[in-house]
Amino acid sequence: MTFGQSIKSGFSNLTNFSGRSRRSEFWWFYLFIFLISIPIMMLCFIPLMVAVVGLGGTTSDGTLSDEQAVRLVGASLVSYGLVFIVGAIIFLLMLAVWVRRLHDAGYSGHWMWLSLAGLSIVPLIFAILEGQAQTNQWGPNPKAVEGGPWPHAQQMSPTYSQNPAYPQNPAYPQNPAYPQNPANPQNPANPQNPANPQNPANPQAPTDPFAAPPQ
């Protein structure tokens, strides 16, 4: 699955927690979400940066005034609140395809509950694993459904398994019309000219007028 196809599939299946997803679909979509999350996260810290720039300065003893502290704390809460909201949205965008990726590897989607405990590394490792070749309880192998390169290695094309239309050229395995020329395998009518192999009717030509008389 290409980068564009994975993005289209990811957004069109945001609420689909059944079935299976290939590694290419998951990781391409994961890369897309990661790339767009970087600038969004930076925007979330704008209130905090504005508050820091607007501090102006500290008091004579080097501390912040009460008003400055309140403004800084408030900006921090706003920024980190935005980061939390964006992170939750990103997680929800990834949740469905992540669950389907676990299904493809043969694991239940309930492993995603570990993410709430800060252990999202565990289902992320499961997402790296190869999908199961056979149909499992969550559906058929998506590679076979999409006709990717893998299923052709598992099951040869029916049009070219042994080329049933021409397995060994049954119309001409050994040329049955002429295996060894059964009408004349070794010229049975005349293998050594049986009608005259050594001229049995005249082995030494006795009627030869020039033949020497027998001794």
Sequence and secondary structure as in RCSB ss.txt:
>XXXX:A:sequence
MTFGQSIKSGFSNLTNFSGRSRRSEFWWFYLFIFLISIPIMMLCFIPLMVAVVGLGGTTSDGTLSDEQAVRLVGA
SLVSYGLVFIVGAIIFLLMLAVWVRRLHDAGYSGHWMWLSLAGLSIVPLIFAILEGQAQTNQWGPNPKAVEGGPW
PHAQQMSPTYSQNPAYPQNPAYPQNPAYPQNPANPQNPANPQNPANPQNPANPQAPTDPFAAPPQ
>XXXX:A:secstr
  HHHHHHHHHHTTT  SS   HHHHHHHHHHHHHHHHHHHHHHTHHHHHHHHTT    TTS   HHHHHHHHHH
HHHHHHHHHHHHHHHHHHHHHHHHHHHHHHT  GGGGGGGGGT THHHHHHHHS   SS BTTBS HHHHHT HH
HHHHS  TTSSS TTSSS TTSSS TTSSS TTSSS TTSSS TTSSS TTSSS TT TTS    
